[in-house]
Amino acid sequence: MNEKEALLQACFSYVNKRIASYKDEIETIKESIETNDKSNDLEDDSGNGKLFNDLEKNAQHLADATKTLDTLKLINPKKSFDTISLGSIVKTTQNTFFISISMGTIDIGNNNYFGISLLSPIGQLLKGKQVGDSITFNGYTHEIIEIK
């Protein structure tokens, strides 16, 4: 497994765990709503309002995570890049980034990468740049050394 495949696999694992967690939470909430419906008087649904809100929030989180998964599916781990775009590994003088999804630090072997989205502030600055270009983010200048 090459570097990009390992990074992509770590991203898929992260998103799939989130999706499973949201699905489990949704099922737990649905069970609680059913239990409340069976055990409460007809006029007393005080607990269900909060449960329905939690259900809606988790459903939205699940939808967002599913969209994130769809973004990952667009990445071809065998593709190389001359300019920074989705799927690029970008080495700068400050950090190494995997342009994929926002997930923070990814540790592969002895190397640390930052999983960032093209829609993030730093992703927007990096998008379309080439080796030798630089960006300034949070007071730090990042010169682009390598793009894979």
N, CA, C and O of each residue as an XYZ file, in Angstrom:
592
protein
N       0.853     -1.186      0.000
C       0.000      0.000      0.000
C       0.891      1.239      0.000
O       1.769      1.379      0.851
N       0.661      2.136     -0.959
C       1.486      3.339     -1.017
C       0.986      4.394     -0.029
O      -0.038      4.216      0.630
N       1.721      5.478      0.057
C       1.450      6.553      1.007
C       0.019      7.101      0.864
O      -0.704      7.236      1.852
N      -0.373      7.410     -0.365
C      -1.692      7.995     -0.594
C      -2.810      6.986     -0.294
O      -3.850      7.353      0.253
N      -2.593      5.730     -0.650
C      -3.594      4.700     -0.340
C      -3.775      4.555      1.168
O      -4.896      4.402      1.652
N      -2.664      4.604      1.910
C      -2.728      4.503      3.376
C      -3.481      5.696      3.971
O      -4.292      5.530      4.882
N      -3.214      6.885      3.459
C      -3.913      8.086      3.931
C      -5.411      8.000      3.621
O      -6.253      8.312      4.463
N      -5.716      7.578      2.416
C      -7.112      7.457      2.013
C      -7.824      6.420      2.864
O      -8.970      6.624      3.266
N      -7.157      5.312      3.142
C      -7.746      4.271      3.991
C      -8.023      4.809      5.399
O      -9.060      4.501      5.986
N      -7.108      5.605      5.935
C      -7.309      6.208      7.262
C      -8.525      7.132      7.251
O      -9.294      7.162      8.212
N      -8.698      7.883      6.168
C      -9.853      8.780      6.039
C     -11.155      7.983      5.959
O     -12.133      8.315      6.628
N     -11.161      6.932      5.139
C     -12.356      6.090      5.029
C     -12.715      5.486      6.385
O     -13.886      5.456      6.762
N     -11.723      5.011      7.108
C     -11.959      4.422      8.418
C     -12.582      5.447      9.373
O     -13.537      5.142     10.087
N     -12.036      6.645      9.374
C     -12.537      7.730     10.226
C     -14.001      8.043      9.916
O     -14.825      8.138     10.825
N     -14.320      8.200      8.641
C     -15.689      8.554      8.243
C     -16.649      7.397      8.498
O     -17.767      7.610      8.967
N     -16.220      6.172      8.193
C     -17.094      5.020      8.431
C     -17.412      4.836      9.911
O     -18.526      4.438     10.255
N     -16.451      5.118     10.794
C     -16.710      5.061     12.239
C     -17.740      6.121     12.642
O     -18.628      5.858     13.452
N     -17.611      7.323     12.066
C     -18.589      8.380     12.358
C     -19.979      7.972     11.892
O     -20.958      8.154     12.615
N     -20.068      7.424     10.692
C     -21.361      7.001     10.150
C     -21.979      5.923     11.039
O     -23.165      5.993     11.360
N     -21.192      4.936     11.435
C     -21.697      3.863     12.306
C     -22.172      4.432     13.639
O     -23.201      4.010     14.167
N     -21.431      5.382     14.179
C     -21.803      5.998     15.458
C     -23.136      6.748     15.351
O     -23.991      6.629     16.229
N     -23.307      7.517     14.273
C     -24.565      8.246     14.086
C     -25.731      7.287     13.890
O     -26.816      7.517     14.424
N     -25.521      6.220     13.135
C     -26.587      5.232     12.930
C     -26.980      4.568     14.244
O     -28.164      4.376     14.521
N     -25.970      4.216     15.060
C     -26.255      3.615     16.373
C     -27.037      4.577     17.256
O     -27.995      4.184     17.924
N     -26.625      5.829     17.254
C     -27.308      6.834     18.072
C     -28.755      7.028     17.610
O     -29.661      7.156     18.433
N     -28.962      7.049     16.311
C     -30.318      7.200     15.763
C     -31.193      6.026     16.203
O     -32.341      6.228     16.598
N     -30.667      4.809     16.140
C     -31.435      3.634     16.558
C     -31.771      3.695     18.051
O     -32.881      3.355     18.460
N     -30.805      4.128     18.852
C     -31.038      4.255     20.299
C     -32.135      5.282     20.577
O     -33.004      5.049     21.418
N     -32.100      6.401     19.885
C     -33.118      7.442     20.075
C     -34.490      6.933     19.644
O     -35.483      7.170     20.331
N     -34.551      6.235     18.512
C     -35.830      5.684     18.049
C     -36.410      4.708     19.071
O     -37.613      4.714     19.336
N     -35.547      3.874     19.639
C     -36.001      2.932     20.671
C     -36.517      3.683     21.895
O     -37.521      3.290     22.488
N     -35.836      4.758     22.273
C     -36.277      5.553     23.428
C     -37.622      6.211     23.159
O     -38.470      6.267     24.050
N     -37.828      6.708     21.949
C     -39.104      7.322     21.592
C     -40.222      6.286     21.669
O     -41.296      6.566     22.202
N     -39.969      5.089     21.136
C     -40.975      4.025     21.187
C     -41.284      3.631     22.626
O     -42.443      3.420     22.983
N     -40.249      3.532     23.448
C     -40.444      3.188     24.860
C     -41.258      4.262     25.563
O     -42.160      3.946     26.340
N     -40.951      5.533     25.298
C     -41.698      6.640     25.899
C     -43.157      6.619     25.458
O     -44.059      6.865     26.259
N     -43.383      6.323     24.182
C     -44.754      6.278     23.664
C     -45.571      5.194     24.352
O     -46.756      5.386     24.623
N     -44.949      4.066     24.634
C     -45.668      2.947     25.252
C     -45.901      3.165     26.742
O     -46.929      2.747     27.275
N     -44.960      3.813     27.418
C     -45.041      3.911     28.871
C     -45.700      5.182     29.385
O     -46.147      5.208     30.532
N     -45.776      6.222     28.593
C     -46.319      7.502     29.059
C     -47.813      7.605     28.822
O     -48.379      6.908     27.980
N     -48.434      8.486     29.579
C     -49.829      8.829     29.322
C     -49.914      9.518     27.967
O     -48.910     10.041     27.483
N     -51.062      9.530     27.361
C     -51.247     10.133     26.044
C     -50.885     11.610     26.016
O     -50.396     12.106     25.001
N     -51.118     12.317     27.112
C     -50.875     13.765     27.129
C     -49.453     14.124     27.556
O     -49.072     15.292     27.482
N     -48.661     13.149     28.001
C     -47.326     13.439     28.518
C     -46.267     12.963     27.533
O     -45.905     11.786     27.520
N     -45.775     13.877     26.714
C     -44.679     13.529     25.805
C     -43.480     14.452     26.027
O     -42.765     14.800     25.087
N     -43.274     14.843     27.297
C     -42.234     15.820     27.625
C     -40.839     15.356     27.203
O     -40.021     16.188     26.811
N     -40.547     14.077     27.270
C     -39.226     13.584     26.886
C     -39.069     13.443     25.389
O     -37.953     13.517     24.873
N     -40.156     13.245     24.692
C     -40.053     12.998     23.257
C     -39.611     14.223     22.458
O     -38.959     14.071     21.425
N     -39.945     15.419     22.905
C     -39.536     16.619     22.182
C     -38.025     16.694     22.051
O     -37.499     16.947     20.967
N     -37.324     16.471     23.168
C     -35.857     16.488     23.135
C     -35.329     15.333     22.294
O     -34.364     15.497     21.548
N     -35.952     14.177     22.412
C     -35.508     13.029     21.626
C     -35.662     13.286     20.124
O     -34.782     12.939     19.337
N     -36.788     13.899     19.732
C     -36.984     14.212     18.317
C     -35.938     15.215     17.823
O     -35.457     15.109     16.694
N     -35.585     16.192     18.673
C     -34.526     17.147     18.319
C     -33.182     16.434     18.149
O     -32.438     16.701     17.206
N     -32.887     15.519     19.086
C     -31.640     14.759     18.994
C     -31.629     13.879     17.747
O     -30.599     13.731     17.089
N     -32.777     13.301     17.432
C     -32.897     12.466     16.241
C     -32.607     13.290     14.981
O     -31.879     12.850     14.091
N     -33.183     14.477     14.926
C     -32.974     15.350     13.776
C     -31.502     15.764     13.640
O     -30.955     15.774     12.537
N     -30.871     16.105     14.761
C     -29.454     16.496     14.734
C     -28.584     15.341     14.244
O     -27.700     15.535     13.410
N     -28.835     14.148     14.762
C     -28.037     12.993     14.354
C     -28.273     12.626     12.893
O     -27.349     12.198     12.202
N     -29.497     12.791     12.426
C     -29.796     12.531     11.015
C     -29.018     13.508     10.127
O     -28.515     13.122      9.072
N     -28.920     14.766     10.553
C     -28.149     15.755      9.781
C     -26.660     15.420      9.797
O     -25.987     15.522      8.771
N     -26.146     15.021     10.963
C     -24.740     14.619     11.063
C     -24.461     13.416     10.162
O     -23.421     13.349      9.507
N     -25.398     12.470     10.135
C     -25.259     11.294      9.286
C     -25.228     11.701      7.811
O     -24.415     11.188      7.044
N     -26.101     12.611      7.419
C     -26.128     13.084      6.034
C     -24.804     13.774      5.672
O     -24.270     13.573      4.581
N     -24.288     14.580      6.593
C     -23.011     15.268      6.353
C     -21.863     14.259      6.216
O     -21.009     14.397      5.340
N     -21.852     13.254      7.083
C     -20.802     12.236      7.030
C     -20.888     11.433      5.735
O     -19.865     11.040      5.175
N     -22.099     11.191      5.266
C     -22.284     10.472      4.008
C     -21.756     11.300      2.834
O     -21.158     10.748      1.910
N     -21.971     12.617      2.864
C     -21.418     13.498      1.827
C     -19.889     13.486      1.872
O     -19.229     13.521      0.833
N     -19.338     13.437      3.078
C     -17.893     13.371      3.252
C     -17.358     12.078      2.637
O     -16.318     12.080      1.978
N     -18.068     10.987      2.855
C     -17.686      9.707      2.266
C     -17.707      9.786      0.736
O     -16.823      9.253      0.066
N     -18.720     10.454      0.198
C     -18.802     10.641     -1.256
C     -17.608     11.424     -1.788
O     -17.111     11.134     -2.876
N     -17.145     12.413     -1.030
C     -15.966     13.191     -1.421
C     -14.736     12.291     -1.481
O     -13.941     12.379     -2.417
N     -14.581     11.426     -0.482
C     -13.428     10.522     -0.467
C     -13.435      9.587     -1.669
O     -12.379      9.248     -2.204
N     -14.612      9.175     -2.089
C     -14.723      8.254     -3.223
C     -14.249      8.884     -4.536
O     -13.982      8.173     -5.504
N     -14.146     10.198     -4.568
C     -13.670     10.900     -5.762
C     -12.147     10.878     -5.899
O     -11.609     11.204     -6.957
N     -11.463     10.495     -4.832
C      -9.996     10.526     -4.826
C      -9.436      9.251     -5.453
O      -9.785      8.138     -5.058
N      -8.559      9.441     -6.440
C      -7.846      8.334     -7.066
C      -6.441      8.289     -6.452
O      -5.630      9.177     -6.712
N      -6.146      7.265     -5.639
C      -4.854      7.240     -4.949
C      -3.656      7.039     -5.874
O      -2.515      7.217     -5.449
N      -3.897      6.673     -7.120
C      -2.800      6.455     -8.062
C      -2.474      7.702     -8.893
O      -1.513      7.710     -9.663
N      -3.276      8.741     -8.732
C      -3.098      9.950     -9.537
C      -2.078     10.893     -8.892
O      -2.075     11.096     -7.678
N      -1.215     11.461     -9.735
C      -0.240     12.477     -9.290
C      -0.709     13.844     -9.781
O      -1.507     13.944    -10.712
N      -0.205     14.882     -9.147
C      -0.668     16.231     -9.450
C       0.492     17.197     -9.653
O       1.545     17.062     -9.030
N       0.284     18.170    -10.528
C       1.215     19.287    -10.683
C       0.717     20.497     -9.902
O       1.509     21.313     -9.431
N      -0.606     20.604     -9.768
C      -1.213     21.670     -8.967
C      -2.050     21.021     -7.871
O      -2.523     19.895     -8.021
N      -2.221     21.728     -6.795
C      -2.923     21.183     -5.634
C      -4.419     21.094     -5.906
O      -5.067     22.072     -6.278
N      -4.946     19.879     -5.706
C      -6.379     19.636     -5.846
C      -6.761     18.446     -4.964
O      -5.918     17.896     -4.256
N      -8.028     18.056     -5.012
C      -8.511     16.956     -4.192
C      -7.665     15.712     -4.431
O      -7.501     15.275     -5.570
N      -7.128     15.143     -3.349
C      -6.302     13.948     -3.447
C      -4.812     14.213     -3.415
O      -4.022     13.270     -3.391
N      -4.411     15.469     -3.414
C      -2.982     15.809     -3.385
C      -2.384     15.602     -1.998
O      -3.031     15.832     -0.976
N      -1.140     15.164     -1.997
C      -0.322     15.221     -0.788
C       0.609     16.408     -1.007
O       1.333     16.468     -2.001
N       0.584     17.351     -0.067
C       1.322     18.603     -0.228
C       2.323     18.760      0.914
O       1.942     18.883      2.079
N       3.595     18.752      0.564
C       4.640     18.978      1.562
C       5.043     20.441      1.490
O       5.416     20.942      0.429
N       4.965     21.127      2.635
C       5.393     22.526      2.712
C       6.533     22.627      3.719
O       6.907     21.645      4.359
N       7.071     23.827      3.844
C       8.147     24.051      4.810
C       7.653     23.904      6.249
O       8.459     23.740      7.164
N       6.336     23.960      6.457
C       5.774     23.865      7.803
C       5.150     22.498      8.106
O       5.377     21.943      9.181
N       4.367     21.950      7.168
C       3.605     20.731      7.406
C       3.444     19.934      6.114
O       3.819     20.377      5.028
N       2.873     18.744      6.276
C       2.479     17.954      5.113
C       0.968     17.760      5.204
O       0.452     17.347      6.243
N       0.265     18.059      4.119
C      -1.194     18.010      4.074
C      -1.672     16.944      3.108
O      -1.051     16.697      2.074
N      -2.787     16.314      3.458
C      -3.491     15.442      2.530
C      -4.799     16.144      2.223
O      -5.652     16.296      3.098
N      -4.958     16.576      0.968
C      -6.143     17.334      0.578
C      -7.280     16.335      0.349
O      -7.358     15.677     -0.688
N      -8.148     16.248      1.342
C      -9.195     15.230      1.317
C     -10.400     15.711      2.116
O     -11.331     16.301      1.568
N     -10.368     15.450      3.414
C     -11.434     15.866      4.321
C     -10.809     16.488      5.560
O      -9.645     16.235      5.872
N     -11.573     17.289      6.252
C     -11.080     17.882      7.500
C     -11.158     16.831      8.595
O     -12.245     16.473      9.049
N     -10.005     16.341      9.015
C     -10.005     15.342     10.087
C      -8.813     15.468     11.026
O      -8.620     14.621     11.899
N      -8.027     16.500     10.857
C      -6.905     16.695     11.766
C      -5.717     15.839     11.394
O      -5.495     15.541     10.221
N      -4.950     15.443     12.402
C      -3.705     14.719     12.193
C      -3.957     13.265     11.795
O      -4.801     12.576     12.368
N      -3.198     12.828     10.796
C      -3.215     11.427     10.370
C      -1.784     10.927     10.514
O      -0.866     11.477      9.905
N      -1.595      9.889     11.314
C      -0.268      9.317     11.501
C      -0.141      8.064     10.649
O      -0.884      7.100     10.832
N       0.799      8.083      9.720
C       1.089      6.927      8.874
C       2.581      6.643      9.024
O       3.422      7.449      8.627
N       2.887      5.502      9.593
C       4.295      5.186      9.852
C       4.881      6.207     10.801
O       4.323      6.474     11.866
N       6.000      6.771     10.415
C       6.648      7.800     11.235
C       6.317      9.207     10.755
O       6.947     10.173     11.186
N       5.338      9.332      9.871
C       5.002     10.631      9.295
C       3.646     11.131      9.771
O       2.708     10.355      9.951
N       3.562     12.431      9.969
C       2.299     13.075     10.343
C       1.806     13.907      9.173
O       2.572     14.631      8.537
N       0.514     13.789      8.902
C      -0.138     14.542      7.841
C      -1.332     15.244      8.461
O      -1.858     14.812      9.487
N      -1.749     16.314      7.839
C      -2.976     16.979      8.250
C      -4.005     16.768      7.156
O      -3.818     17.203      6.019
N      -5.090     16.097      7.505
C      -6.188     15.917      6.566
C      -7.002     17.198      6.517
O      -7.610     17.591      7.512
N      -7.015     17.851      5.357
C      -7.768     19.100      5.226
C      -8.672     19.045      3.994
O      -8.375     18.361      3.015
N      -9.740     19.754      4.067
C     -10.686     19.870      2.967
C     -10.292     21.042      2.073
O      -9.707     22.023      2.532
N     -10.622     20.920      0.796
C     -10.410     22.069     -0.108
C     -11.292     23.248      0.285
O     -10.994     24.389     -0.066
N     -12.376     22.979      1.011
C     -13.291     24.039      1.418
C     -12.841     24.756      2.686
O     -13.390     25.800      3.037
N     -11.838     24.199      3.378
C     -11.332     24.835      4.598
C     -10.547     26.095      4.215
O     -10.135     26.241      3.064
N     -10.339     27.002      5.172
C      -9.573     28.223      4.853
C      -8.184     27.940      4.273
O      -7.788     28.569      3.291
N      -7.443     27.008      4.865
C      -6.110     26.712      4.327
C      -6.218     25.956      3.005
O      -5.383     26.130      2.118
N      -7.244     25.119      2.873
C      -7.469     24.412      1.610
C      -7.736     25.380      0.469
O      -7.255     25.185     -0.647
N      -8.504     26.422      0.756
C      -8.786     27.440     -0.263
C      -7.510     28.167     -0.689
O      -7.339     28.493     -1.864
N      -6.618     28.420      0.269
C      -5.352     29.089     -0.053
C      -4.432     28.191     -0.888
O      -3.734     28.672     -1.781
N      -4.436     26.888     -0.595
C      -3.553     25.956     -1.287
C      -4.053     25.565     -2.676
O      -3.257     25.263     -3.565
N      -5.358     25.573     -2.858
C      -5.968     25.092     -4.100
C      -5.337     25.760     -5.336
O      -5.256     26.984     -5.433
N      -4.896     24.907     -6.276
C      -4.355     25.399     -7.528
C      -2.895     25.829     -7.489
O      -2.324     26.168     -8.525
N      -2.283     25.820     -6.306
C      -0.877     26.235     -6.191
C       0.042     25.137     -6.731
O      -0.364     23.985     -6.886
N       1.301     25.527     -7.017
C       2.304     24.615     -7.547
C       3.548     24.640     -6.674
O       3.691     25.494     -5.798
N       4.453     23.686     -6.925
C       5.733     23.664     -6.217
C       6.428     25.006     -6.423
O       6.488     25.519     -7.541
N       6.949     25.567     -5.340
C       7.613     26.870     -5.385
C       6.711     28.013     -4.951
O       7.197     29.064     -4.532
N       5.377     27.814     -5.048
C       4.443     28.836     -4.560
C       4.448     28.820     -3.035
O       4.917     27.866     -2.414
N       3.923     29.881     -2.445
C       3.792     29.907     -0.985
C       2.478     30.583     -0.600
O       1.898     31.362     -1.356
N       2.041     30.247      0.606
C       0.845     30.865      1.181
C       1.191     31.305      2.591
O       2.144     30.805      3.189
N       0.417     32.239      3.119
C       0.548     32.624      4.518
C      -0.770     32.318      5.198
O      -1.832     32.766      4.765
N      -0.682     31.538      6.283
C      -1.872     31.125      7.023
C      -1.569     31.193      8.512
O      -0.579     30.628      8.977
N      -2.423     31.883      9.256
C      -2.239     32.061     10.705
C      -0.845     32.582     11.054
O      -0.256     32.175     12.055
N      -0.331     33.472     10.232
C       0.956     34.086     10.509
C       2.161     33.259     10.095
O       3.296     33.697     10.282
N       1.945     32.073      9.536
C       3.049     31.214      9.092
C       3.062     31.149      7.575
O       2.023     30.994      6.933
N       4.266     31.270      7.011
C       4.404     31.126      5.571
C       4.740     29.671      5.263
O       5.654     29.082      5.840
N       3.973     29.118      4.338
C       4.156     27.730      3.902
C       4.633     27.755      2.461
O       3.865     28.090      1.558
N       5.895     27.404      2.235
C       6.370     27.273      0.870
C       6.131     25.834      0.427
O       6.441     24.893      1.156
N       5.585     25.674     -0.757
C       5.238     24.344     -1.251
C       6.498     23.699     -1.848
O       7.072     24.197     -2.816
N       6.906     22.582     -1.243
C       8.131     21.898     -1.617
C       7.835     20.741     -2.588
O       8.599     20.484     -3.519
N       6.709     20.051     -2.348
C       6.410     18.857     -3.149
C       4.906     18.637     -3.206
O       4.191     18.886     -2.235
N       4.441     18.171     -4.348
C       3.028     17.795     -4.530
C       3.013     16.399     -5.137
O       3.669     16.137     -6.145
N       2.255     15.510     -4.509
C       2.131     14.137     -5.024
C       0.689     13.870     -5.383
O       0.357     12.775     -5.836
